[in-house]
């Protein structure tokens, strides 16, 4: 079967197009602003010190390049299979698309298994239950939410996202009110830099890059989005821009409140910052970080299940995974499979070094999508009406950035 066509699904209900820009923006911020920023601030501070905000700014610019490729491709080939569909359409071969989809799903599910173990450890503070029981209960509950409906799932993710972003804005606002001069001083390190300072900023930007990944999950809900091409393209760009603004504010607040050395030494750097700010309980910030972990699991279940569904519709995976529940309009077998894989990984497989594996898979997929779009442009395939046009030099820059990070990180 051609990679540019999907199997007809007239005999069964399809996914429901209910998502608009505000819903996608909530979903996109939830996929991007995760629990990582609550820890990553300390790691960046340990490398770049008072100039770490340049690392976040450089990372935002770098991640925008492959994001432009996704923004164009979602207009060319909107599909629940996301990156898998893009690669298949770009190279006109189904097998590289299938491998890409399975790699993305694997990365998301292994990441979720790690998050599930972390969330269970936090829940054990209040619930005197074995870790395995907590993991099973948590993943089962989130799988159930994903089954009920995409709008309900995104609503749940959006509420948790508001908590995540609210915690960060709380810290920024408190620092602005209590330490405005210190925050201004934290940003008062304009270029030029010494060679040593520039090297530290570049090194920190490699780490900060991973705080911006997640936008690619938005393309997997293309079949549940109204006018997916222009809507998702706008959502991707807005997500990266808002994330960059929030991260820069958080870093300025952190450096203006606590020394880089203290941030780097803390396991919970933003909770450490909160202890120095009146009216920001450190326990509340730690609790918000735990909700961010739970949000990450839900979002990855949605993402992986849509990839399984999309690949099943092309015939690359068993047709059962393309079955849609007639009431909820969600791919129930694909969602159940995603939850089951997370449980199996969390309960039975040692998950050491999976974060590094996951990051490298994501970078490899970004590079493939950029290369596929460059090939499409080289062939001269016409751009559908209303689709976003990504400049070829920017897409080539995205390919180069991803390859550099893949082999240098």
PLY file of the C-alpha trace (Angstrom):
ply
format ascii 1.0
element vertex 409
property float x
property float y
property float z
element edge 408
property int vertex1
property int vertex2
end_header
0.00 0.00 0.00
1.23 3.50 -0.77
2.60 5.39 2.23
0.58 8.40 1.18
-2.75 6.64 1.63
-4.49 5.17 4.64
-6.91 2.29 4.74
-10.52 3.32 4.50
-12.41 3.10 7.73
-15.99 3.47 6.55
-17.13 0.37 8.45
-16.22 1.78 11.83
-16.34 5.11 13.64
-13.38 7.42 13.21
-11.56 9.76 15.55
-13.51 12.88 16.45
-12.27 16.33 15.37
-12.84 18.41 18.48
-9.50 20.12 19.23
-8.92 23.79 18.44
-5.94 26.10 19.04
-6.53 26.70 22.80
-6.84 22.95 23.44
-3.71 22.25 21.40
-1.79 24.97 23.19
-2.68 23.44 26.56
-1.65 20.04 25.23
1.57 21.40 23.72
2.62 23.19 26.91
1.87 20.00 28.83
4.11 17.95 26.54
6.95 20.46 26.67
6.93 21.97 30.17
7.33 18.82 32.20
8.85 17.86 35.48
12.30 18.20 33.92
12.46 21.99 34.25
11.97 21.65 38.01
15.35 19.87 38.07
17.06 21.10 34.91
17.46 24.65 36.22
20.07 23.38 38.67
22.00 21.43 36.05
22.18 24.40 33.67
23.25 26.67 36.54
26.04 24.24 37.40
27.45 24.55 33.87
26.74 28.11 32.75
26.25 29.94 36.07
24.81 33.43 35.72
24.80 33.15 31.92
22.52 30.12 31.80
19.65 32.19 30.40
21.61 32.40 27.13
21.68 28.59 27.09
17.88 28.46 27.26
17.56 31.14 24.58
19.99 29.33 22.27
18.17 26.03 22.87
14.83 27.64 21.97
16.24 28.89 18.67
17.81 25.49 17.92
14.64 23.48 18.62
12.59 25.88 16.48
14.42 24.67 13.35
13.17 21.05 13.34
9.85 22.34 14.68
9.41 24.25 11.40
9.68 20.95 9.52
6.90 19.48 11.67
4.79 22.59 11.14
4.95 22.17 7.34
4.60 18.38 7.31
1.43 18.41 9.41
-0.15 20.49 6.63
1.13 18.12 3.95
0.22 14.83 5.65
-1.95 15.23 8.79
-2.12 11.83 10.47
-2.30 10.21 13.89
0.94 8.43 12.98
2.76 11.78 13.18
6.47 11.48 12.49
6.00 7.99 11.04
3.64 9.33 8.39
5.95 12.25 7.60
8.96 9.99 7.01
6.92 7.53 4.92
5.50 10.32 2.75
8.87 12.05 2.45
10.80 9.00 1.30
7.82 7.29 -0.40
8.53 4.11 1.52
6.39 2.66 4.29
9.10 0.74 6.14
11.18 3.75 7.30
7.97 5.37 8.46
6.96 2.26 10.41
10.37 2.04 12.07
10.20 5.75 12.91
6.76 5.38 14.47
7.77 2.38 16.55
10.90 4.21 17.70
8.87 7.26 18.79
6.32 5.08 20.57
9.09 3.13 22.31
10.76 6.34 23.45
7.48 7.67 24.85
6.53 4.45 26.60
9.94 3.89 28.19
9.91 7.51 29.35
6.45 6.93 30.84
7.62 3.80 32.66
10.41 5.81 34.26
7.95 8.55 35.19
5.52 6.00 36.65
8.20 4.69 39.00
9.08 8.22 40.05
5.44 9.14 40.66
4.91 5.98 42.70
7.84 6.91 44.91
6.25 10.29 45.57
2.76 8.85 46.20
4.27 6.48 48.76
4.57 9.51 51.09
0.79 9.41 51.54
-0.23 5.88 50.56
1.35 2.98 52.46
1.20 0.60 49.49
3.88 -1.40 47.65
5.51 0.36 44.71
4.10 -2.17 42.24
0.53 -1.56 43.47
0.94 2.19 43.13
2.34 1.87 39.61
-0.52 -0.41 38.54
-3.17 1.90 40.04
-1.65 5.03 38.50
-1.13 3.67 34.98
-4.57 2.00 34.98
-6.27 5.25 36.01
-4.46 7.28 33.35
-5.20 4.66 30.69
-8.88 4.91 31.64
-8.81 8.69 31.21
-7.22 8.29 27.77
-9.98 5.84 26.75
-12.87 8.11 27.78
-12.11 10.70 25.09
-9.49 12.97 23.58
-11.14 16.15 24.83
-11.41 14.71 28.34
-7.79 13.54 28.17
-6.54 16.91 26.98
-8.70 18.62 29.63
-7.09 16.51 32.37
-3.63 17.20 30.91
-4.51 20.89 30.59
-5.55 21.19 34.24
-2.28 19.63 35.34
-0.42 21.88 32.89
-2.02 24.90 34.56
-0.65 23.63 37.87
2.81 23.15 36.36
2.90 26.57 34.71
1.22 28.12 37.75
4.01 26.88 39.99
6.63 28.39 37.71
4.78 31.70 37.38
4.34 31.74 41.18
8.11 31.60 41.60
8.69 34.27 38.92
6.10 36.62 40.45
7.42 36.17 43.98
10.97 36.88 42.85
9.84 39.95 40.88
8.09 41.35 43.95
10.75 40.48 46.49
14.03 40.57 44.54
13.54 42.72 41.42
17.07 44.13 41.50
18.60 40.66 41.90
16.55 39.35 38.96
17.66 42.28 36.80
21.27 41.70 37.81
20.90 38.01 36.89
20.15 39.03 33.30
22.78 41.80 33.14
25.53 39.78 31.48
25.41 40.83 27.83
27.82 39.51 25.18
30.58 39.53 24.20
31.68 36.52 26.20
35.08 35.05 26.72
35.84 31.85 24.84
35.50 29.88 28.07
32.12 31.45 28.89
30.82 30.79 25.38
31.90 27.15 25.62
30.02 26.76 28.93
26.87 28.35 27.47
27.04 26.07 24.42
27.48 23.01 26.64
24.53 24.05 28.81
22.40 24.69 25.71
22.81 21.03 24.71
21.20 20.14 28.03
18.57 22.89 27.81
17.55 21.63 24.34
15.90 18.62 25.96
13.68 20.90 28.05
11.99 22.00 24.80
11.28 18.64 23.17
7.70 17.44 23.26
6.15 19.65 20.57
6.29 16.66 18.21
3.55 14.93 20.21
1.04 17.53 18.99
1.09 16.19 15.44
-0.25 12.80 16.60
-3.65 14.37 17.35
-3.96 15.78 13.81
-6.98 13.56 13.07
-8.72 14.94 16.14
-7.99 18.60 15.31
-10.09 21.01 13.29
-8.08 22.39 10.33
-4.99 20.49 11.54
-2.44 22.03 9.14
-2.58 25.70 10.13
-3.88 25.04 13.67
-1.11 22.67 14.74
1.57 24.76 13.00
0.50 27.81 15.05
0.29 25.71 18.22
3.85 24.41 17.75
5.32 27.88 17.32
3.32 29.37 20.20
4.27 26.48 22.48
8.00 26.96 21.89
7.75 30.76 22.28
5.75 30.62 25.53
7.97 27.87 26.91
11.08 29.98 26.21
9.57 33.01 27.98
8.64 30.95 31.02
12.04 29.24 31.20
13.91 32.55 30.94
11.77 33.99 33.72
12.28 30.96 35.93
16.04 31.02 35.43
16.28 34.73 36.23
14.18 34.18 39.37
16.32 31.23 40.44
19.68 32.92 39.86
18.39 36.13 41.44
17.41 34.21 44.59
19.98 31.44 45.05
23.60 31.14 43.93
24.38 28.92 40.94
26.44 26.68 43.22
23.49 26.15 45.59
21.13 25.45 42.68
23.53 22.94 41.18
23.95 21.10 44.47
20.21 20.76 45.14
18.14 17.74 44.02
15.04 19.99 44.01
16.45 23.35 42.86
13.12 25.18 42.51
11.98 23.96 45.92
15.29 25.36 47.18
14.44 28.69 45.54
10.95 28.61 47.06
12.40 28.30 50.57
14.09 31.67 50.06
10.91 33.40 48.85
8.13 34.41 51.23
4.72 32.99 50.36
5.96 30.13 48.13
5.80 26.85 50.11
8.56 24.46 49.05
6.22 21.49 49.63
3.72 22.98 47.18
6.38 23.30 44.49
7.48 19.69 45.10
3.86 18.54 44.85
3.37 20.42 41.57
6.48 18.70 40.22
4.88 15.33 41.04
1.73 16.30 39.11
3.94 17.20 36.18
5.28 13.63 36.25
1.73 12.23 36.14
0.87 14.57 33.27
3.82 13.25 31.32
2.53 9.69 31.57
-0.96 10.63 30.31
0.41 12.57 27.36
2.72 9.73 26.32
-0.18 7.24 26.45
-2.13 9.50 24.09
0.87 9.93 21.79
1.88 6.25 21.56
-1.70 5.03 21.08
-2.23 7.42 18.16
0.96 6.20 16.52
-0.17 2.58 16.88
-3.58 3.54 15.49
-2.07 5.45 12.57
0.32 2.65 11.66
-2.48 0.07 11.89
-4.52 2.11 9.39
-1.66 1.82 6.88
-1.48 -1.94 7.39
1.90 -1.78 9.11
0.46 -3.07 12.42
-2.47 -5.43 13.15
-5.86 -4.00 12.12
-7.20 -4.46 15.66
-5.13 -1.45 16.77
-7.11 0.75 14.35
-10.44 -0.10 16.01
-12.17 2.97 17.46
-14.63 2.79 20.34
-18.08 3.79 18.94
-19.00 5.88 21.98
-15.70 7.47 23.03
-14.19 7.80 19.51
-10.78 6.78 20.84
-8.54 3.90 19.63
-9.26 1.64 22.61
-7.01 -1.37 21.75
-4.08 0.96 20.97
-4.56 2.80 24.28
-4.78 -0.46 26.26
-1.61 -1.71 24.54
0.21 1.52 25.44
-0.79 1.23 29.09
0.16 -2.45 29.19
3.62 -1.79 27.74
4.23 0.96 30.31
3.25 -1.42 33.12
5.46 -4.21 31.78
8.46 -1.91 31.47
7.94 -0.30 34.87
7.46 -3.59 36.72
9.86 -5.93 34.96
12.67 -4.10 33.17
15.66 -2.24 34.67
15.30 1.30 33.37
18.83 2.61 33.85
20.09 5.08 31.21
16.70 5.12 29.45
16.60 8.91 29.57
19.69 9.08 27.36
18.29 6.44 24.97
14.99 8.31 24.75
16.70 11.63 24.00
18.81 10.10 21.24
15.77 8.44 19.64
13.94 11.78 19.60
16.92 13.55 18.02
17.21 10.82 15.40
13.53 11.17 14.55
13.82 14.96 14.29
16.72 14.49 11.87
14.74 11.99 9.76
11.73 14.33 9.54
13.96 17.23 8.45
15.68 15.04 5.86
12.31 13.78 4.57
10.98 17.31 4.13
14.15 18.40 2.33
13.66 15.48 -0.06
10.03 16.50 -0.62
11.15 20.04 -1.41
13.86 18.74 -3.75
11.24 16.69 -5.62
9.08 19.78 -5.91
5.93 18.24 -4.39
3.24 20.96 -4.34
2.33 22.48 -0.99
-1.37 22.00 -0.09
-3.42 25.17 0.20
-3.30 26.63 3.71
-0.25 24.59 4.78
2.67 26.35 6.46
5.81 26.77 4.33
9.12 26.14 6.12
12.17 27.71 4.41
14.53 25.03 3.13
17.63 26.62 4.79
15.87 26.52 8.18
14.96 22.84 7.69
18.56 22.08 6.68
19.70 23.92 9.80
17.36 21.73 11.86
18.91 18.61 10.34
22.43 19.84 11.13
21.52 20.84 14.71
19.92 17.46 15.42
22.88 15.51 14.00
25.34 17.62 15.99
23.40 17.06 19.21
22.92 13.36 18.43
26.65 12.74 18.15
27.94 15.39 20.54
25.53 15.08 23.48
0 1
1 2
2 3
3 4
4 5
5 6
6 7
7 8
8 9
9 10
10 11
11 12
12 13
13 14
14 15
15 16
16 17
17 18
18 19
19 20
20 21
21 22
22 23
23 24
24 25
25 26
26 27
27 28
28 29
29 30
30 31
31 32
32 33
33 34
34 35
35 36
36 37
37 38
38 39
39 40
40 41
41 42
42 43
43 44
44 45
45 46
46 47
47 48
48 49
49 50
50 51
51 52
52 53
53 54
54 55
55 56
56 57
57 58
58 59
59 60
60 61
61 62
62 63
63 64
64 65
65 66
66 67
67 68
68 69
69 70
70 71
71 72
72 73
73 74
74 75
75 76
76 77
77 78
78 79
79 80
80 81
81 82
82 83
83 84
84 85
85 86
86 87
87 88
88 89
89 90
90 91
91 92
92 93
93 94
94 95
95 96
96 97
97 98
98 99
99 100
100 101
101 102
102 103
103 104
104 105
105 106
106 107
107 108
108 109
109 110
110 111
111 112
112 113
113 114
114 115
115 116
116 117
117 118
118 119
119 120
120 121
121 122
122 123
123 124
124 125
125 126
126 127
127 128
128 129
129 130
130 131
131 132
132 133
133 134
134 135
135 136
136 137
137 138
138 139
139 140
140 141
141 142
142 143
143 144
144 145
145 146
146 147
147 148
148 149
149 150
150 151
151 152
152 153
153 154
154 155
155 156
156 157
157 158
158 159
159 160
160 161
161 162
162 163
163 164
164 165
165 166
166 167
167 168
168 169
169 170
170 171
171 172
172 173
173 174
174 175
175 176
176 177
177 178
178 179
179 180
180 181
181 182
182 183
183 184
184 185
185 186
186 187
187 188
188 189
189 190
190 191
191 192
192 193
193 194
194 195
195 196
196 197
197 198
198 199
199 200
200 201
201 202
202 203
203 204
204 205
205 206
206 207
207 208
208 209
209 210
210 211
211 212
212 213
213 214
214 215
215 216
216 217
217 218
218 219
219 220
220 221
221 222
222 223
223 224
224 225
225 226
226 227
227 228
228 229
229 230
230 231
231 232
232 233
233 234
234 235
235 236
236 237
237 238
238 239
239 240
240 241
241 242
242 243
243 244
244 245
245 246
246 247
247 248
248 249
249 250
250 251
251 252
252 253
253 254
254 255
255 256
256 257
257 258
258 259
259 260
260 261
261 262
262 263
263 264
264 265
265 266
266 267
267 268
268 269
269 270
270 271
271 272
272 273
273 274
274 275
275 276
276 277
277 278
278 279
279 280
280 281
281 282
282 283
283 284
284 285
285 286
286 287
287 288
288 289
289 290
290 291
291 292
292 293
293 294
294 295
295 296
296 297
297 298
298 299
299 300
300 301
301 302
302 303
303 304
304 305
305 306
306 307
307 308
308 309
309 310
310 311
311 312
312 313
313 314
314 315
315 316
316 317
317 318
318 319
319 320
320 321
321 322
322 323
323 324
324 325
325 326
326 327
327 328
328 329
329 330
330 331
331 332
332 333
333 334
334 335
335 336
336 337
337 338
338 339
339 340
340 341
341 342
342 343
343 344
344 345
345 346
346 347
347 348
348 349
349 350
350 351
351 352
352 353
353 354
354 355
355 356
356 357
357 358
358 359
359 360
360 361
361 362
362 363
363 364
364 365
365 366
366 367
367 368
368 369
369 370
370 371
371 372
372 373
373 374
374 375
375 376
376 377
377 378
378 379
379 380
380 381
381 382
382 383
383 384
384 385
385 386
386 387
387 388
388 389
389 390
390 391
391 392
392 393
393 394
394 395
395 396
396 397
397 398
398 399
399 400
400 401
401 402
402 403
403 404
404 405
405 406
406 407
407 408
